[in-house]
């Protein structure tokens, strides 16, 4: 049978179409998760179950979605995909932050208490490089972290077990919210840099005696590279997806604290803004119009929702800090 260039080109075209279809299917983002609630034998809600389950379910959703974990794939078509790996990394960063605060704050009664071993090891496993594909692979380490988190969840759900605890206090919640503030602030700045802007140096503002290791310019021109704009957009989208899952769980576990501080509305506002970041992107491309130009700028739209969520977050931390 004679092989012609037309046949080779036809086969290649079919392969490309199939790979494109697979990449589109694998790019479908996971749905927002609803919090899980467990009532103990005495009828009272198990404190910490919703937050721990949210962390578990978020990591599992990343591992079990269409195509699985794509960030460390080295074969087509996933090796050519960058939006979903960026989404995964954004969500993973939020999961790491929550796991850290659970280990340092939520599971400890005071500064002199010891850390929970399961949470300590789970946080360590979540911190492996998300692109690692050799032994150990990212998927295996994250799966092990989920198993450890399930062990911790089982122990806090056991009313006869006094070794594992989850403390829903205002000061503990504030520690996590401070980490979230830093994430949202950074994301908002990176999104806004899609159009380029001159930023004044405010690193040492407010303290005449403050110093820094390396002097910076009084003003800098900041602009995100055009081939990274969609990566920043989807990293933010993934981060907000995971944060939305966690905020809904926090609303359950810290209900009494929020009610006492009259802060329920502030948290609901954060959730509403985060839900707006998960709206369907109808454009096949992340457009990068110049501000008030003819073409939309999806990054600036996302930055608007993130900034508003961060503003509500600052209000919430202030409320929790009040006596």
VEXVOMI-792594 format. One record per residue (C-alpha): chain; residue number from 0; x, y, z; residue in three letters. Coordinates in Angstrom, 3 decimals, decimal comma, padded with zeros to 6 digits. Layout:
REM residues N
kedo  rose  u  v  w  bado
A  NUM  X  Y  Z  ALA
...
***
This chain:
REM residues 323
kedo  rose  u  v  w  bado
A  0  000,000  000,000  000,000  UNK
A  1  001,478  003,295  -001,069  UNK
A  2  001,592  006,040  001,558  UNK
A  3  001,003  009,502  000,147  UNK
A  4  001,508  012,880  001,741  UNK
A  5  -002,239  013,464  001,557  UNK
A  6  -002,912  010,391  003,698  UNK
A  7  -000,231  011,416  006,203  UNK
A  8  -001,658  014,917  006,376  UNK
A  9  -005,169  013,502  006,803  UNK
A  10  -004,118  011,240  009,677  UNK
A  11  -002,239  014,113  011,303  UNK
A  12  -005,295  016,351  010,999  UNK
A  13  -007,503  013,705  012,627  UNK
A  14  -005,022  013,298  015,496  UNK
A  15  -004,896  017,055  016,027  UNK
A  16  -008,696  017,298  016,103  UNK
A  17  -008,944  014,408  018,585  UNK
A  18  -006,271  015,903  020,829  UNK
A  19  -007,991  019,282  020,699  UNK
A  20  -011,300  017,697  021,701  UNK
A  21  -009,637  015,887  024,584  UNK
A  22  -007,930  019,083  025,760  UNK
A  23  -011,265  020,937  025,711  UNK
A  24  -012,883  018,136  027,735  UNK
A  25  -010,023  018,137  030,233  UNK
A  26  -010,311  021,929  030,592  UNK
A  27  -013,776  021,690  032,165  UNK
A  28  -013,437  023,167  035,658  UNK
A  29  -014,820  021,346  038,723  UNK
A  30  -018,058  022,580  040,290  UNK
A  31  -018,138  024,626  043,469  UNK
A  32  -018,425  022,295  046,466  UNK
A  33  -021,045  022,505  049,189  UNK
A  34  -019,967  022,060  052,845  UNK
A  35  -020,484  018,759  054,626  UNK
A  36  -022,004  018,771  058,106  UNK
A  37  -021,832  015,948  060,664  UNK
A  38  -023,844  015,784  063,884  UNK
A  39  -022,477  013,854  066,843  UNK
A  40  -024,486  011,358  068,893  UNK
A  41  -025,622  014,139  071,226  UNK
A  42  -027,067  015,996  068,235  UNK
A  43  -024,524  018,784  068,249  UNK
A  44  -022,614  019,652  065,106  UNK
A  45  -019,026  018,413  064,972  UNK
A  46  -016,907  021,571  064,889  UNK
A  47  -014,241  021,485  062,194  UNK
A  48  -015,824  018,704  060,168  UNK
A  49  -017,040  021,049  057,411  UNK
A  50  -013,689  022,851  057,033  UNK
A  51  -011,655  019,643  057,054  UNK
A  52  -014,046  017,998  054,585  UNK
A  53  -013,859  021,042  052,330  UNK
A  54  -010,075  020,774  052,189  UNK
A  55  -010,293  017,040  051,505  UNK
A  56  -012,963  017,384  048,814  UNK
A  57  -011,161  020,266  047,107  UNK
A  58  -007,934  018,291  046,725  UNK
A  59  -009,843  015,191  045,630  UNK
A  60  -011,766  017,223  043,042  UNK
A  61  -008,469  018,413  041,564  UNK
A  62  -007,110  014,873  041,424  UNK
A  63  -010,278  013,201  040,096  UNK
A  64  -011,568  015,729  037,565  UNK
A  65  -011,486  014,994  033,809  UNK
A  66  -007,908  014,201  032,895  UNK
A  67  -006,794  014,011  036,517  UNK
A  68  -003,867  016,128  037,702  UNK
A  69  -002,435  017,765  034,576  UNK
A  70  000,340  019,998  035,953  UNK
A  71  002,959  017,234  035,840  UNK
A  72  001,924  015,512  032,599  UNK
A  73  004,694  015,186  030,013  UNK
A  74  002,666  013,755  027,124  UNK
A  75  000,211  015,285  024,629  UNK
A  76  -002,291  016,834  024,785  UNK
A  77  -001,845  017,966  028,400  UNK
A  78  001,762  019,016  027,809  UNK
A  79  000,403  021,727  025,478  UNK
A  80  -002,262  022,893  027,959  UNK
A  81  -001,560  025,733  030,367  UNK
A  82  -004,927  027,073  031,555  UNK
A  83  -005,972  024,044  033,607  UNK
A  84  -002,509  023,555  035,177  UNK
A  85  -002,653  027,241  036,167  UNK
A  86  -006,114  026,636  037,676  UNK
A  87  -004,738  023,650  039,595  UNK
A  88  -001,807  025,621  040,968  UNK
A  89  -004,020  028,483  042,156  UNK
A  90  -006,329  026,080  043,987  UNK
A  91  -003,373  024,149  045,413  UNK
A  92  -001,871  027,326  046,895  UNK
A  93  -005,106  027,986  048,790  UNK
A  94  -005,189  024,363  049,988  UNK
A  95  -001,616  024,685  051,240  UNK
A  96  -002,462  027,870  053,139  UNK
A  97  -005,475  026,291  054,822  UNK
A  98  -003,526  023,131  055,704  UNK
A  99  -000,815  025,297  057,264  UNK
A  100  -003,276  027,266  059,398  UNK
A  101  -005,069  024,074  060,417  UNK
A  102  -001,746  022,697  061,624  UNK
A  103  -000,626  025,896  063,368  UNK
A  104  -003,896  027,418  064,601  UNK
A  105  -007,159  025,510  064,207  UNK
A  106  -005,931  022,285  065,837  UNK
A  107  -003,982  023,931  068,682  UNK
A  108  -005,407  025,456  071,861  UNK
A  109  -002,441  027,744  072,573  UNK
A  110  001,108  028,551  071,473  UNK
A  111  002,660  025,941  073,779  UNK
A  112  000,513  023,047  072,545  UNK
A  113  001,891  020,455  070,130  UNK
A  114  000,910  020,170  066,488  UNK
A  115  -001,303  017,332  065,284  UNK
A  116  000,885  014,704  063,606  UNK
A  117  -001,584  013,909  060,818  UNK
A  118  -001,958  017,575  059,908  UNK
A  119  001,793  018,093  060,131  UNK
A  120  002,487  015,296  057,662  UNK
A  121  -000,449  016,212  055,404  UNK
A  122  000,795  019,788  055,065  UNK
A  123  004,264  018,509  054,237  UNK
A  124  002,929  016,270  051,465  UNK
A  125  000,831  019,074  049,964  UNK
A  126  003,984  021,149  049,570  UNK
A  127  005,654  018,835  047,064  UNK
A  128  006,289  020,469  043,679  UNK
A  129  003,047  020,351  041,680  UNK
A  130  005,000  019,484  038,503  UNK
A  131  006,785  016,465  040,021  UNK
A  132  006,096  013,329  037,960  UNK
A  133  008,856  010,964  039,078  UNK
A  134  008,918  009,122  042,400  UNK
A  135  007,216  010,533  044,386  UNK
A  136  004,702  011,993  041,981  UNK
A  137  002,527  014,949  042,875  UNK
A  138  -000,646  012,846  042,632  UNK
A  139  000,599  010,198  045,049  UNK
A  140  001,726  012,752  047,632  UNK
A  141  -001,513  014,715  047,445  UNK
A  142  -003,507  011,465  047,727  UNK
A  143  -001,515  010,567  050,841  UNK
A  144  -002,278  014,016  052,251  UNK
A  145  -005,984  013,376  051,716  UNK
A  146  -005,725  010,074  053,608  UNK
A  147  -004,028  011,825  056,526  UNK
A  148  -006,676  014,555  056,563  UNK
A  149  -009,381  011,882  056,636  UNK
A  150  -007,683  010,316  059,669  UNK
A  151  -007,732  013,673  061,418  UNK
A  152  -011,375  014,198  060,449  UNK
A  153  -012,304  010,797  061,833  UNK
A  154  -010,599  011,615  065,128  UNK
A  155  -012,347  014,960  065,621  UNK
A  156  -015,666  013,273  064,770  UNK
A  157  -015,091  010,750  067,585  UNK
A  158  -016,488  012,373  070,736  UNK
A  159  -014,544  009,934  072,922  UNK
A  160  -011,213  010,978  071,404  UNK
A  161  -009,678  013,939  073,240  UNK
A  162  -006,390  013,954  071,313  UNK
A  163  -007,680  015,614  068,135  UNK
A  164  -009,345  019,011  068,312  UNK
A  165  -010,550  021,829  066,068  UNK
A  166  -010,865  025,174  067,809  UNK
A  167  -013,328  027,573  066,182  UNK
A  168  -012,203  030,871  067,692  UNK
A  169  -012,110  034,409  066,344  UNK
A  170  -008,333  034,721  066,713  UNK
A  171  -007,743  031,430  064,874  UNK
A  172  -010,032  032,440  062,037  UNK
A  173  -008,276  035,801  061,782  UNK
A  174  -004,909  034,107  061,276  UNK
A  175  -006,211  032,276  058,220  UNK
A  176  -007,955  035,379  056,882  UNK
A  177  -004,652  037,268  057,044  UNK
A  178  -003,097  034,650  054,768  UNK
A  179  -006,046  034,937  052,402  UNK
A  180  -005,668  038,733  052,316  UNK
A  181  -002,104  038,399  051,073  UNK
A  182  -003,157  035,987  048,337  UNK
A  183  -006,025  038,147  047,133  UNK
A  184  -003,928  041,310  047,212  UNK
A  185  -001,199  039,696  045,147  UNK
A  186  -003,690  038,285  042,631  UNK
A  187  -005,401  041,649  042,223  UNK
A  188  -002,076  043,363  041,476  UNK
A  189  -001,027  040,719  038,954  UNK
A  190  -004,376  040,890  037,179  UNK
A  191  -004,276  044,692  037,009  UNK
A  192  -000,802  044,551  035,459  UNK
A  193  -002,320  043,042  032,297  UNK
A  194  -002,612  046,537  030,815  UNK
A  195  000,593  047,885  032,325  UNK
A  196  000,745  050,585  034,953  UNK
A  197  003,240  052,767  036,749  UNK
A  198  003,411  051,927  040,435  UNK
A  199  004,891  054,182  043,059  UNK
A  200  007,182  052,567  045,611  UNK
A  201  005,268  052,324  048,905  UNK
A  202  007,401  049,564  050,426  UNK
A  203  008,519  051,693  053,384  UNK
A  204  005,516  053,984  053,655  UNK
A  205  004,391  054,909  057,166  UNK
A  206  007,712  054,382  058,963  UNK
A  207  010,552  056,899  058,665  UNK
A  208  013,024  054,514  060,288  UNK
A  209  012,198  051,525  058,059  UNK
A  210  014,950  050,150  055,824  UNK
A  211  015,207  047,454  053,168  UNK
A  212  018,097  045,334  051,940  UNK
A  213  018,104  046,561  048,317  UNK
A  214  016,920  050,060  047,311  UNK
A  215  014,128  050,198  044,742  UNK
A  216  013,163  052,830  042,191  UNK
A  217  010,682  055,509  043,209  UNK
A  218  008,340  054,245  040,473  UNK
A  219  008,258  051,171  038,237  UNK
A  220  006,416  050,232  035,071  UNK
A  221  004,681  046,909  035,740  UNK
A  222  003,173  044,863  032,906  UNK
A  223  002,364  041,181  032,619  UNK
A  224  003,853  039,448  029,589  UNK
A  225  001,192  038,837  026,943  UNK
A  226  001,762  035,046  026,934  UNK
A  227  001,234  034,867  030,714  UNK
A  228  -002,018  036,834  030,903  UNK
A  229  -004,241  033,773  030,531  UNK
A  230  -002,125  031,845  033,057  UNK
A  231  -002,554  034,574  035,670  UNK
A  232  -006,290  034,721  034,928  UNK
A  233  -006,844  030,972  035,372  UNK
A  234  -004,540  030,749  038,374  UNK
A  235  -006,715  033,388  040,028  UNK
A  236  -009,857  031,565  038,956  UNK
A  237  -008,602  028,332  040,517  UNK
A  238  -007,546  030,113  043,688  UNK
A  239  -010,963  031,753  044,046  UNK
A  240  -012,700  028,409  043,375  UNK
A  241  -010,848  026,734  046,249  UNK
A  242  -011,299  029,763  048,508  UNK
A  243  -015,031  029,776  047,799  UNK
A  244  -015,218  026,136  048,924  UNK
A  245  -013,373  026,970  052,124  UNK
A  246  -015,385  030,104  052,908  UNK
A  247  -018,643  028,178  052,669  UNK
A  248  -017,269  025,620  055,124  UNK
A  249  -015,987  028,321  057,486  UNK
A  250  -019,472  029,829  057,468  UNK
A  251  -020,676  026,550  058,994  UNK
A  252  -017,904  025,808  061,511  UNK
A  253  -017,497  029,394  062,759  UNK
A  254  -021,216  030,250  062,757  UNK
A  255  -021,308  031,058  066,486  UNK
A  256  -018,189  033,230  066,286  UNK
A  257  -019,523  035,140  063,294  UNK
A  258  -022,891  035,638  064,963  UNK
A  259  -021,305  036,947  068,156  UNK
A  260  -019,216  039,445  066,166  UNK
A  261  -022,199  040,326  063,921  UNK
A  262  -019,998  039,393  060,958  UNK
A  263  -022,217  036,987  059,024  UNK
A  264  -023,034  039,584  056,357  UNK
A  265  -019,342  040,344  055,769  UNK
A  266  -018,614  036,677  055,093  UNK
A  267  -021,654  036,375  052,825  UNK
A  268  -020,368  039,355  050,842  UNK
A  269  -016,998  037,629  050,375  UNK
A  270  -018,762  034,488  049,187  UNK
A  271  -020,890  036,508  046,751  UNK
A  272  -017,834  038,180  045,194  UNK
A  273  -015,997  034,864  044,924  UNK
A  274  -019,022  033,304  043,228  UNK
A  275  -018,816  036,074  040,614  UNK
A  276  -015,275  034,976  039,744  UNK
A  277  -016,631  031,565  038,737  UNK
A  278  -018,995  032,813  036,041  UNK
A  279  -018,714  031,114  032,663  UNK
A  280  -016,044  032,556  030,370  UNK
A  281  -017,810  032,660  027,015  UNK
A  282  -014,854  033,993  025,063  UNK
A  283  -012,531  031,314  023,611  UNK
A  284  -009,601  033,591  024,528  UNK
A  285  -008,759  035,675  027,581  UNK
A  286  -009,008  039,115  026,019  UNK
A  287  -006,632  041,878  027,021  UNK
A  288  -008,222  045,151  025,965  UNK
A  289  -006,629  048,395  027,099  UNK
A  290  -008,754  049,707  029,926  UNK
A  291  -011,669  051,584  028,344  UNK
A  292  -010,804  050,369  024,821  UNK
A  293  -013,032  048,590  022,301  UNK
A  294  -012,060  045,080  023,442  UNK
A  295  -012,905  043,647  026,861  UNK
A  296  -010,191  042,971  029,422  UNK
A  297  -011,084  039,812  031,333  UNK
A  298  -008,198  040,269  033,752  UNK
A  299  -009,499  043,651  034,913  UNK
A  300  -012,995  042,221  035,380  UNK
A  301  -011,555  039,441  037,515  UNK
A  302  -009,409  041,950  039,429  UNK
A  303  -012,569  043,900  040,260  UNK
A  304  -014,224  040,907  041,917  UNK
A  305  -011,022  039,912  043,723  UNK
A  306  -010,486  043,451  045,041  UNK
A  307  -014,059  043,655  046,289  UNK
A  308  -013,703  040,288  048,012  UNK
A  309  -010,479  041,500  049,606  UNK
A  310  -012,172  044,702  050,806  UNK
A  311  -014,932  042,657  052,435  UNK
A  312  -012,259  040,406  053,905  UNK
A  313  -010,554  043,390  055,542  UNK
A  314  -013,890  044,428  057,053  UNK
A  315  -014,359  040,904  058,393  UNK
A  316  -010,912  040,785  060,017  UNK
A  317  -011,599  044,143  061,667  UNK
A  318  -014,857  042,866  063,089  UNK
A  319  -013,227  039,706  064,418  UNK
A  320  -010,456  041,724  066,040  UNK
A  321  -012,893  043,828  068,036  UNK
A  322  -013,730  042,765  071,557  UNK
***
